[in-house]
Amino acid sequence: MKDFVPRCRYHQTSPESHFTQNRICTRATPAGRITLSEMTLIVTEKGERRERNLGSEDERTRILQDLFGIRL
């Protein structure tokens, strides 16, 4: 476990890390993965990837609540 601490800290705090520069939320599903990266919803199911650009911050907020259970 201690071998992963430096890399984990980098991803959480470095200004060069993708995770500190962008809004990203992802979770595994039984058939693949759902990811919200900035204003793009990415759904991967059974090896097939679909992307959809969201039209507004309100839509992004709804996606966070409906698909991830996150309320802002």
Secondary structure, 3 states (H helix, E strand, C coil): CHHHHHHHHHHHHCCCCHHHHCCEEEEEECCEEEEEECCEEEEEECCEEEEEECCCHHHHHHHHHHHHCCCC
